[in-house]
């Protein structure tokens, strides 16, 4: 009776130790995988103020960006970034060209090194820069109507309708090489590996006789 009970206890102890060892091994593998994760991705959006002469021609707007990179160490990573800035056209320019309305956009395709400070802390500051290709597009538009076909489920038929639209009556495109530099910080969200970041950068590009100067302020997520 005592021998049987001792054998059962010994069997349970051996099983418990084995399970603990297995869980510890899995925990070590998961931790190692987290440490070994090298590829990163990010997405963000924010406000885009313009500077210099461009601020007299276009109106401030908004931005959205996304990209990815490779982390060579806890402090240094290298990535590629795509940023889109949606802007307006100033009233003075619209009067100058005698057009009803307009819009503008700036694309930036850059390669960017990032240097992180205090990587093991919750609040992690960093500096970042980039160099690449910039495209600035300005369009002049006038109101019009466009015919589209819609489906009426009640009568089960298609019919044309007219909706408001903008007709592009002129377009100016300026391409150039440029760069950016700035700083930001990131804070982890729990143990998910996802971080919230906020950053500001100064961008410059030689897009024609009026260069592009802007300071996008961006908030987003990085993994």
C-alpha positions, 0 to 999 in steps of 0.5 A: 500500500505504502509502496504503491502510493510512493510509486504514484507520488514519484511518477507525479513528481517526475511528470511535473518536473518534465512538464516544468522543464518542457515549459521552461524550454518553450519559454526560452525558445520564445524569448530567443525568437523575440530577441532574434526577430530582425525584420520590422514594419511600421505604419503612421499618419499625421499633420504636415506643415510646410516651410519656406516659399512652398508655404506661400504656394500650397496649404498645410495638409496631412500625411500617411506612411508605411515601411519596413526594415532590418534590425542589425542590432538593438540600436541600429536598423536600416529600412525603406519608407513610403510617405504620402502627403495630401496638401491644398493649393493657396487662394493666391495661386488659384487667383493667379492662374484664374482656376476654381480649385486645386490640390497637391500631393508629395510622395517620398520614397526613402532609405532610412537608417535609425539609431535607437537609444536605451533600447531596453527601457520602456521609453525609447528615443531615437534619431532617424534620417533618410535619402531618396526620391521625391515627387510633387504634383499640383493639380488645378481643377474645376467642378463638373458632373460625372455620369455613373451607373447605379443599381436599384434593388427595388426595381432590380435595374441599372440606371445612370445618374450624375454626381459632382466631380472635379475635372483636372484642367492643369497639372504640374509635376516636379521630381527631385532627390532629397533627404530628411532627418529628425527624432522621435520616441517609441513605447511598447504596448504590453508584451505584444511586440508592437510599439507606439511611436511619435516623430518629427522630421525635416524634409528637403528636396530640390523639386524645381525652382521652389524646393520642397521643405516640410516637417511632417509630424507622425504618430503610428505603430511599429512592430 
